[in-house]
Amino acid sequence: MVHANPPVILGLKKSFGFGDRLGLAGPGHLAALEKSTFTGVLAQQSMREMTRTRRRADQVVEAAQDAVNAAHYTRPWGADADHLKTEADIEMMAKAGFTYFTLDPTPAVVNAADTMKEAELRAEADKLVREGVLGPDWMARYLGDKWEVDNGPPLAFEEEPLLRAAVKFARATAETARLHNAVARHCPDRPFEVEVAVDETAKPTSHREHLFLALELKRRGVSFVGLAPRFVGKFEKGIDYVGDISVFTSELERHAAIARRLGPYKISVHSGSDKFSLYPFIGRICGELLHIKTAGTSYLEALRVIWRTNPDLFREIARYAAEHFAEERDAFLVSTTEEEVATLAAQWPVDPEPVYFEERVGRQLLHVTFGSVLVLGRRPGGLPFNEAIRETLAKHADDYREALDICLSRHLELLEAG
């Protein structure tokens, strides 16, 4: 079927990614987006999310397209195949019609480089040269040069920091180039855009590491529209930023300056849901060179509507989630502990809504257990939770649309407030 307004590449326009684990959030996403100057990435799903929810790539794009068609939405929108690590996944997402490919070379990142001694670093760098990952004259490309970057003195490398950056990221840049070539092979007749994500490394990405990454990616012919570094502080799921905001903004200013100098390309903020304290700063510092990714918030707002309209179902889901929290939590950056969840589950609160939807423990409990709830959970003697949730939301579609509009408009308005 030919659609009047299919997903397209968005280029260097500030963009906002709307994750949708149920495929029902499109009307609410569009309601929030209509009032914003951000461009929307209306289909966004990672391989991990699709594995957990057992959705197909084409279903993700089709759900967003259906919402666009129903709303007669005419502005450009994108479709993000998130955190891709294999060519097989790239091929599947390309066939489904995704236009934005987030390449994740994290398995090739050598986090141990952060603590290696100089002799170990030199030995590892020599190995990279022998294997052809780095050329024999690679250090000469960096030592002695200076890169003028706003918001601080010029960036330059000394030997030890350069060795550390190379050992940590050289293989990752080679892997990114391989994945980038795979995207090109599977999108031979249509434009595409690529983001490079290193946000899941063990430690925050330094400015010199960012510089090395960008320069090596360009040297390898990788054309990328966005880069997702790991930032200082904690970007936990479902809650606001944990860390020193002044340190974060200072670091972000230099990251954004490097992106303007070496690209330009966008800074991509992953786990971007609910980081309300940061949004005005992020919006001001990055301007148009910004991409925000959200995912779990739309699912949490769905459960909020379930609580308001079908409280018995919500209570069953919350109890089931508590039973499965321990097996799910390690896959996510959360600070909520099994002991805190056990304490919450031991006694049903007098007013569950603020406890489960405004406070850390409740929000993170619901966030990390979406896979178990949507695939394995079922009502006692009744429907699977997935079907029961869908039935309830279908009856209260306007309530879900309004809840999403309120929540995501707050995100977008604060980003534009800077």
SESE-478962 format. One record per residue (C-alpha): x, y, z. Coordinates in steps of 0.001 Angstrom, whole numbers. Layout:
! residues N
+---------+---------+---------+
!      c1 !      c2 !      c3 !
+---------+---------+---------+
!       X !       Y !       Z !
...
+---------+---------+---------+
! end
This chain:
! residues 418
+---------+---------+---------+
!      c1 !      c2 !      c3 !
+---------+---------+---------+
!       0 !       0 !       0 !
!    1261 !    3484 !    -885 !
!     777 !    5956 !    1968 !
!     331 !    9686 !    1469 !
!    2736 !   10507 !    4303 !
!    5193 !    7656 !    4991 !
!    8239 !    7970 !    7279 !
!   11164 !    9925 !    5827 !
!   14646 !   11026 !    6841 !
!   14591 !   14136 !    9037 !
!   18113 !   15520 !    8786 !
!   19370 !   18205 !   11136 !
!   16044 !   19157 !   12659 !
!   15472 !   18790 !   16377 !
!   13541 !   15576 !   16831 !
!   11703 !   13660 !   19522 !
!   11365 !    9883 !   19560 !
!    8127 !    8375 !   20830 !
!    8419 !    4768 !   21908 !
!    5185 !    2757 !   21832 !
!    5296 !    -723 !   23336 !
!    1608 !   -1388 !   22728 !
!    1129 !     214 !   19313 !
!   -1772 !    2277 !   20640 !
!     -79 !    5547 !   21628 !
!      39 !    7235 !   18226 !
!   -2997 !    9529 !   18695 !
!   -1594 !   10841 !   21976 !
!    1876 !   11296 !   20505 !
!     464 !   13315 !   17629 !
!   -1661 !   15420 !   19975 !
!    1467 !   16481 !   21879 !
!    3539 !   16909 !   18749 !
!    1012 !   19140 !   16990 !
!    1693 !   21903 !   19542 !
!    5492 !   21587 !   19276 !
!    8208 !   22700 !   16878 !
!    9961 !   19314 !   17249 !
!    9846 !   16804 !   14415 !
!    8473 !   13462 !   15524 !
!    9999 !   10008 !   15278 !
!    6660 !    8254 !   15647 !
!    7854 !    4672 !   15160 !
!   10709 !    3870 !   17537 !
!   11538 !     452 !   18892 !
!   14724 !   -1275 !   19951 !
!   15485 !   -4900 !   19265 !
!   15336 !   -5555 !   23015 !
!   11855 !   -4068 !   23249 !
!   10567 !   -6059 !   20292 !
!   12033 !   -9235 !   21754 !
!   10399 !   -8522 !   25094 !
!    7001 !   -7606 !   23627 !
!    7172 !  -10101 !   20734 !
!    6147 !   -7435 !   18243 !
!    7296 !   -7476 !   14645 !
!    9168 !   -4593 !   13047 !
!    6441 !   -4065 !   10456 !
!    3835 !   -3848 !   13225 !
!    5755 !    -988 !   14840 !
!    5833 !    1061 !   11627 !
!    2245 !     188 !   10715 !
!     909 !    1338 !   14104 !
!    2537 !    4750 !   13659 !
!    1404 !    4963 !   10029 !
!   -2178 !    4156 !   11003 !
!   -2144 !    6997 !   13555 !
!    -721 !    9386 !   10944 !
!   -3393 !    8373 !    8436 !
!   -6245 !    8647 !   10931 !
!   -5139 !   12116 !   12049 !
!   -4460 !   13309 !    8473 !
!   -1052 !   14336 !    9783 !
!     979 !   16092 !    7089 !
!    4288 !   17010 !    8757 !
!    7390 !   14850 !    8123 !
!    7990 !   12026 !   10599 !
!   10603 !    9350 !   11080 !
!   10927 !    5686 !   12085 !
!   13863 !    4679 !   14321 !
!   15239 !    1131 !   14369 !
!   16947 !    1460 !   17716 !
!   20087 !    -207 !   19118 !
!   21002 !   -2393 !   16141 !
!   23955 !   -4737 !   16593 !
!   23684 !   -7262 !   13752 !
!   23198 !   -7210 !    9997 !
!   20232 !   -9573 !   10350 !
!   18448 !   -7028 !   12527 !
!   19312 !   -4245 !   10087 !
!   17884 !   -6239 !    7177 !
!   14642 !   -6901 !    9044 !
!   14195 !   -3258 !   10060 !
!   14993 !   -1991 !    6565 !
!   12368 !   -4287 !    5055 !
!    9820 !   -2958 !    7551 !
!   10334 !     605 !    6304 !
!   12441 !    2172 !    9032 !
!   14307 !    5293 !    7941 !
!   16580 !    6005 !   10944 !
!   19043 !    3338 !   12047 !
!   20635 !    3599 !   15497 !
!   23823 !    1544 !   15345 !
!   25081 !     188 !   18647 !
!   28713 !   -1017 !   18633 !
!   28788 !   -1446 !   22430 !
!   29886 !   -5110 !   22292 !
!   33084 !   -3930 !   20559 !
!   33837 !   -1232 !   23155 !
!   36723 !   -2202 !   25475 !
!   35576 !    -796 !   28811 !
!   38669 !   -2223 !   30500 !
!   40681 !     507 !   28781 !
!   39414 !    2932 !   31429 !
!   41676 !    1296 !   34041 !
!   44563 !    -159 !   32007 !
!   48110 !     919 !   32767 !
!   50079 !    2626 !   30003 !
!   52101 !    -489 !   29159 !
!   48898 !   -2479 !   28702 !
!   47447 !     272 !   26529 !
!   50507 !     267 !   24276 !
!   50372 !   -3505 !   23937 !
!   46683 !   -3368 !   23011 !
!   47259 !    -526 !   20537 !
!   50061 !   -2527 !   18883 !
!   47643 !   -5442 !   18573 !
!   45102 !   -3172 !   16864 !
!   47763 !   -2163 !   14345 !
!   48779 !   -5795 !   13695 !
!   45145 !   -6705 !   13100 !
!   44638 !   -3783 !   10734 !
!   42055 !   -2019 !   12919 !
!   44445 !     957 !   13129 !
!   47031 !    1958 !   10540 !
!   50737 !    2042 !   11427 !
!   50755 !    5859 !   11461 !
!   47490 !    6307 !   13324 !
!   48939 !    8300 !   16231 !
!   50397 !   10900 !   13864 !
!   46874 !   11836 !   12799 !
!   46117 !   13073 !   16302 !
!   49219 !   14064 !   18224 !
!   50187 !   17687 !   17750 !
!   46871 !   18771 !   16240 !
!   44388 !   21018 !   17998 !
!   40669 !   21255 !   17395 !
!   39060 !   24609 !   18096 !
!   35808 !   23961 !   19935 !
!   33444 !   26432 !   21552 !
!   32919 !   26630 !   25322 !
!   36508 !   25949 !   26268 !
!   40138 !   25737 !   25152 !
!   41104 !   23804 !   21999 !
!   40987 !   20023 !   22318 !
!   44269 !   18171 !   21836 !
!   45585 !   14690 !   22596 !
!   48510 !   13613 !   24680 !
!   49803 !   10076 !   24164 !
!   48253 !    8335 !   27156 !
!   44683 !    9703 !   26726 !
!   44910 !    8997 !   22988 !
!   45978 !    5398 !   23603 !
!   43144 !    4956 !   26083 !
!   40541 !    6332 !   23646 !
!   41867 !    4203 !   20795 !
!   41974 !     974 !   22764 !
!   38495 !    1625 !   24075 !
!   36798 !    2664 !   20830 !
!   38814 !    1703 !   17728 !
!   37137 !   -1674 !   17322 !
!   33775 !     -34 !   17922 !
!   34335 !    2443 !   15090 !
!   35306 !    -425 !   12774 !
!   32160 !   -2311 !   13792 !
!   30053 !     802 !   13226 !
!   31484 !    1105 !    9719 !
!   30546 !   -2528 !    9044 !
!   26988 !   -1937 !   10266 !
!   26743 !    1320 !    8315 !
!   27706 !    -528 !    5141 !
!   25016 !   -3107 !    5915 !
!   22380 !    -377 !    6157 !
!   23493 !     956 !    2772 !
!   23212 !   -2521 !    1238 !
!   19702 !   -3028 !    2552 !
!   18482 !     457 !    1600 !
!   19878 !     618 !   -1948 !
!   17113 !    2691 !   -3491 !
!   16019 !    4993 !    -695 !
!   17598 !    7532 !    1645 !
!   18373 !    6634 !    5224 !
!   20088 !    8220 !    8219 !
!   22249 !    6772 !   10941 !
!   22872 !    7477 !   14603 !
!   25804 !    5999 !   16530 !
!   25060 !    5062 !   20145 !
!   27729 !    4545 !   22793 !
!   25477 !    5493 !   25709 !
!   25719 !    2046 !   27333 !
!   29441 !    2060 !   28075 !
!   30683 !    1575 !   31616 !
!   31741 !    5206 !   32153 !
!   30697 !    8598 !   30758 !
!   32076 !    9561 !   27353 !
!   34823 !   12159 !   27764 !
!   35169 !   15036 !   25320 !
!   38388 !   13578 !   23909 !
!   36700 !   10196 !   23482 !
!   33872 !   11948 !   21641 !
!   36450 !   13682 !   19451 !
!   38252 !   10404 !   18688 !
!   34964 !    8637 !   17898 !
!   33749 !   11336 !   15531 !
!   37061 !   11646 !   13702 !
!   37515 !    7885 !   13320 !
!   33929 !    7410 !   12130 !
!   34416 !   10108 !    9511 !
!   37740 !    8563 !    8469 !
!   35972 !    5237 !    7949 !
!   33307 !    6851 !    5794 !
!   30456 !    6600 !    8284 !
!   27905 !    9325 !    7600 !
!   25935 !    9901 !   10784 !
!   23248 !   12392 !   11719 !
!   23468 !   11827 !   15477 !
!   25751 !   10577 !   18241 !
!   24581 !    9339 !   21628 !
!   27346 !    9614 !   24242 !
!   27055 !    8328 !   27766 !
!   26537 !   11406 !   29932 !
!   27647 !   12123 !   33478 !
!   25145 !   11353 !   36201 !
!   22429 !    8704 !   35960 !
!   19735 !    8491 !   33300 !
!   17635 !    5945 !   35154 !
!   14462 !    4584 !   33633 !
!   11196 !    6259 !   34517 !
!   12499 !    9056 !   36758 !
!   14226 !   12421 !   36603 !
!   17971 !   12900 !   36289 !
!   20146 !   11809 !   39201 !
!   23301 !   13901 !   39449 !
!   24771 !   17390 !   39545 !
!   22921 !   19455 !   36942 !
!   25669 !   22076 !   36722 !
!   28252 !   19383 !   35881 !
!   25908 !   17854 !   33319 !
!   25272 !   21168 !   31564 !
!   28971 !   22012 !   31482 !
!   29766 !   18622 !   29925 !
!   26879 !   18871 !   27458 !
!   28011 !   22288 !   26252 !
!   31330 !   20821 !   25109 !
!   29705 !   17717 !   23581 !
!   27332 !   19955 !   21625 !
!   30230 !   22164 !   20546 !
!   32143 !   19144 !   19236 !
!   29037 !   18053 !   17304 !
!   28764 !   21493 !   15707 !
!   32474 !   21606 !   14911 !
!   32924 !   18117 !   13467 !
!   29526 !   17592 !   11882 !
!   27291 !   19172 !   12346 !
!   25316 !   16278 !   13809 !
!   22769 !   15935 !   16566 !
!   23405 !   14982 !   20161 !
!   21057 !   12123 !   20992 !
!   19799 !   11724 !   24556 !
!   18763 !    8149 !   25342 !
!   16515 !    7229 !   28257 !
!   15220 !   10754 !   27750 !
!   11821 !   10226 !   29362 !
!   10973 !   12229 !   32461 !
!   14261 !   14162 !   32705 !
!   12289 !   17315 !   33458 !
!   15014 !   19087 !   35445 !
!   17367 !   18885 !   32448 !
!   15066 !   19729 !   29558 !
!   15393 !   23529 !   29497 !
!   19194 !   23213 !   29583 !
!   19283 !   20490 !   26923 !
!   16987 !   22466 !   24641 !
!   19004 !   25679 !   25024 !
!   22429 !   24085 !   24624 !
!   21674 !   21791 !   21682 !
!   19156 !   23901 !   19778 !
!   18291 !   22209 !   16490 !
!   21086 !   19645 !   16895 !
!   19105 !   17500 !   19314 !
!   17341 !   14157 !   19364 !
!   15486 !   12863 !   22426 !
!   14459 !    9230 !   22865 !
!   11582 !    8229 !   25116 !
!   10075 !    4774 !   25486 !
!    8639 !    3616 !   28792 !
!    6656 !    6754 !   29567 !
!    3905 !    5940 !   27063 !
!    3528 !    2466 !   28580 !
!    3345 !    3916 !   32091 !
!     635 !    6335 !   30974 !
!   -1296 !    3383 !   29567 !
!   -1144 !    1712 !   32970 !
!   -2235 !    4988 !   34592 !
!   -5381 !    4862 !   32459 !
!   -5839 !    1193 !   33422 !
!   -5713 !    2197 !   37092 !
!   -8272 !    4954 !   36599 !
!  -10719 !    2901 !   34554 !
!  -10130 !    -730 !   35576 !
!   -8502 !    -728 !   39022 !
!   -8892 !   -4475 !   39568 !
!   -6855 !   -5161 !   36434 !
!   -4189 !   -2708 !   37505 !
!   -3925 !   -4297 !   40934 !
!   -3378 !   -7715 !   39317 !
!    -702 !   -6259 !   37016 !
!    1089 !   -4539 !   39907 !
!    1102 !   -7741 !   41949 !
!    2412 !   -9760 !   39004 !
!    5061 !   -7127 !   38260 !
!    6334 !   -7301 !   41833 !
!    6684 !  -11081 !   41543 !
!    8775 !  -10743 !   38379 !
!   10814 !   -7632 !   39181 !
!   13921 !   -9543 !   40300 !
!   14306 !  -11349 !   36978 !
!   13791 !   -8196 !   34898 !
!   15636 !   -5403 !   36725 !
!   19211 !   -6224 !   35723 !
!   18518 !   -5355 !   32081 !
!   17781 !   -1717 !   32985 !
!   19483 !    1171 !   34737 !
!   17340 !    1522 !   37852 !
!   18145 !    2073 !   41515 !
!   15001 !     419 !   42863 !
!   15850 !   -2717 !   44840 !
!   14053 !   -6013 !   45346 !
!   13621 !   -5097 !   49004 !
!   11888 !   -1829 !   48115 !
!    9535 !   -3630 !   45734 !
!    8741 !   -6254 !   48372 !
!    7901 !   -3493 !   50858 !
!    5657 !   -1785 !   48300 !
!    3881 !   -5026 !   47416 !
!    3302 !   -6022 !   51043 !
!     501 !   -3503 !   51551 !
!   -1765 !   -1935 !   48943 !
!   -1526 !    1866 !   49278 !
!   -4574 !    3937 !   50169 !
!   -4038 !    6020 !   47014 !
!   -2083 !    3922 !   44484 !
!   -1803 !    6536 !   41718 !
!     908 !    8749 !   43234 !
!    2741 !    5718 !   44631 !
!    2935 !    3880 !   41315 !
!    3054 !    6791 !   38877 !
!    4854 !    9636 !   40655 !
!    7379 !    7878 !   42901 !
!   10601 !    6099 !   41979 !
!    9892 !    2576 !   43240 !
!    6444 !    2266 !   41698 !
!    7427 !    3793 !   38371 !
!   10533 !    1661 !   37971 !
!    8692 !   -1494 !   39022 !
!    6139 !    -981 !   36254 !
!    8744 !     156 !   33744 !
!   11128 !   -2795 !   33846 !
!    8464 !   -5547 !   33939 !
!    6673 !   -4646 !   30712 !
!    8022 !   -7730 !   28960 !
!    6732 !  -10195 !   31557 !
!    3415 !   -8388 !   31842 !
!    2740 !   -8120 !   28106 !
!    3942 !  -11588 !   27086 !
!    3517 !  -13962 !   30024 !
!    1107 !  -12395 !   32503 !
!   -2605 !  -13122 !   32609 !
!   -5567 !  -12422 !   34840 !
!   -6415 !  -15178 !   37350 !
!   -8541 !  -17561 !   35300 !
!   -8964 !  -14993 !   32547 !
!   -7440 !  -13060 !   29657 !
!   -3721 !  -12458 !   29184 !
!   -2801 !   -9034 !   30545 !
!   -1895 !   -7872 !   27031 !
!   -5428 !   -8513 !   25759 !
!   -7057 !   -7103 !   28903 !
!   -4970 !   -3914 !   28644 !
!   -5890 !   -3505 !   24984 !
!   -9575 !   -4052 !   25644 !
!   -9590 !   -1442 !   28398 !
!   -7632 !    1113 !   26377 !
!   -9919 !     582 !   23370 !
!  -12895 !    1490 !   25560 !
!  -11046 !    4523 !   26930 !
!   -9069 !    5656 !   23892 !
!   -9829 !    9324 !   24554 !
!   -8536 !    9002 !   28122 !
!   -5291 !    7450 !   26888 !
!   -4861 !   10115 !   24247 !
!   -5393 !   12855 !   26841 !
!   -3007 !   11296 !   29371 !
!    -265 !   11054 !   26745 !
!    -919 !   14582 !   25518 !
!    -539 !   15974 !   29039 !
!    2593 !   13961 !   29846 !
!    4474 !   14394 !   26573 !
!    3466 !   18021 !   26086 !
!    5205 !   18685 !   29383 !
!    8357 !   17052 !   27979 !
!    8254 !   19070 !   24778 !
!    7339 !   22394 !   26379 !
!   10244 !   22201 !   28819 !
!   12656 !   21320 !   26020 !
!   11482 !   24399 !   24137 !
!   11566 !   26585 !   27256 !
!   15349 !   26858 !   27049 !
+---------+---------+---------+
! end
